[in-house]
Amino acid sequence: MLSMNDLSRGTLFILDGAPFEVLEISHSHIGRGGSNTTARVRNAKTGQVYTRTFKQSDTFAEADIEKRPISFLYSHRNEYIFIDPKDRSKRFPISLEILGDKTMWLKPDMELTGVFLSDSSTGSPQAEIISIILPIKLDLKVTEAPPGLRGDTAQGGTKLATLETGAKVSVPLFINQDDVVRINTESGEYTERVIKA
């Protein structure tokens, strides 16, 4: 069982009989020793996002999950197809609603981790994919960057650059087209230039 203090970003737990993933969490202290936790949670099967408030005494069942390596293959309309790298005939589709903002970092043949929910209630040996775990740092090529002009700012300035996945990220003025930059996928921010074009 998980207590309220065990909940953190990315935790998977069972709430009202359904698996949920914590997206954001904040603790607030109320008078006389009590505290509440407000969390944005996403239903792992439907993708719907809710804001829930939990008390200090609340407990939750831990979701029965398994993590396996997968590769991103392609996207078609609002569905993203992943494969098992060891058996390329096994495909795992996930909808855009479930993946959310994670789709902006996906590129073909990218290796990542799949989160599978075991269906212990029906006794089915088939696990259902409910989420993916991206690498925290990801190297991506800049496909479009406006020129950075000297004298635009008194301090170090930034500009908006488009990456090979289509994501737009704020980068320093010295970044040019065809540079490879390292991005933090959790915050969506530029961290450093890896290769200068």
N, C-alpha and C positions, 0 to 999 in steps of 0.2 A: 504494500500500500504506500502511496505517496502522500505526504502532508503538503500543506500550502507552501511551506518553506522549500520543498523540493521542486516546485514549479519554476522553470526558467525558460528563456527563449529556446525553442526547438524541442521542448519536452513533449512526448506523446503520452496521453493518458485517456482513460475511459470516463466519459461524462454522459449521463442519461442513456447509457447503453451504446454510445457511439464513440469512435476514436476521434480525439481532438488534438491539435498541435498548438502550442503556445507561440503566438507571433510577437506580442509585446506584453510586458508585465510591469506593474508599479505597485509599491507597497505604501500604505498610508497608515499612520498611527492615529487612533482615536483615543479619547479620554479614558482614564482609569485602566490603563494596561492592555487594552484591546487593540487589534490592528486588522485592517482589511487589505485584501489584494485585489486590484482591478487588472483584468487580463483581456487582451484581444486574442481570441482563440478561433481556429479554423477547423471546421468539420473535415476530417481527412478523406471522407468518402464523397461528399457533395461539393466541397470547396467554399461553402458559405462561412462568412466571418461574423462572429458575435463578440460583444463586449460583456463579460461576466464579472461579478464581484463575489469573492470568496471570503469566508471567515477563517480565523485562525484555527478553528476546530475541524474544518472540512478535510476529508481524506478522499483519495481517488485511487482507483485500480490502475495499475500500470498496463499500458497497451502491450500486447504480445507481438513484438516486432522482430524482424530479422533484417540485417543489413548485408547487401551483396553488391559486388562490383557490376556496373552496367555501362553501356556506351550509348550516347545519343546518336540516333541514325538520321532522322529527318522529321520535319513537321509538315502536316497537311491540314489546311483550314485551321481549326482550333484544337487539333490533337497532335501530341508530340509522341514520337515512337522511339523507344529505347530497346536495346537488345542485350542479351547475355553474351559477353565477349568470348566465352568458351564454347557456347552453342548458339551460333548466329541464327538458327531457326526459331529460337524463343524470342518473341517480341512482346513488349509491354507498353500498351498505349496509356497515356495520361492526358487528361483534358487541360486546356488553358486555365480554367477556373481553379483547378487544384494546384497547378504549378505557380500561378500568379506572377510576381516580379522575377522569379528565377529564370524565366524564359529569355530575358534580355542578355544572359551570359552564356547561352548554349551555342555551341558550334559543332558541326558534323564530326563524328568519330571522337568526340570528347569523352574521356574516361571519368566517371563519377560513381557515387554510391547510391544505390536504390534502397528505399525503406519499404519493406514488405510487411503487411499485416497478416498474421496467421489467423485463420477463421476457426478458432477452437470451439465455438458454440455449435457449429454444424459438423465438426470433425473432418472437414474437408482438408486434404493434404495440400491443396493448391493455395498458395499465398497470393494476396492481391497487392500490387504496388500502389502505395498511397502518397509517396513523396520522393524527392531526391535530395541528396546532400552535395552541394557544390564545394569545390576546393575553396578555402578561404582566400587564397591569393591566386589570381589568374592572369596570365600574360596574353594580351590581345593587341592586334595590329591596328594602328590608327588609319582609317580609310579617308577621312576628310577632316582637315583642320584649317581654319582661317589663319592668315598670316598674323603673327604677333608683332605689333609695331612698338618700337621703343618710344618712351615718353608718354605712353598711354596712362601710366599710373605712377604714383610716387613710391608705392611699395610694390612687392611682387604681385603681378596681376595674373588673372586666369582667363581662359577662353573655353568655349564649348567645342569638343571634338567628337566625331562619330567614329565608333570602333567597328571592327569587322563583323560583329554580331548585330549591329544596328543600334546599339546602346549609345546614348549621348552622355559624356562625362566631362566635368569641369577639370581642365588640365592647365599647367603653367604655360606661359607665353612661348617658352623655348621648344615646346613639342611641335613637331611637324608631321605632315602626311608620311606614311610608311614607317614611322617609328613604332617600336613595340613597347607598350607600357604595361605595368603591373597594376591590377585593380583589386581592391578589397571587395569581395562579392557580398559581404555582410552589410557594409555601409554604402557600397556603390561609389566609393571614392578612389581617385588616383593615389597611388603610393610612391611609384618611382618609374623612371624610364629604364628599360632593360636593354634595348638595342636602338642606337641612333641610325637613322636612314642615311 
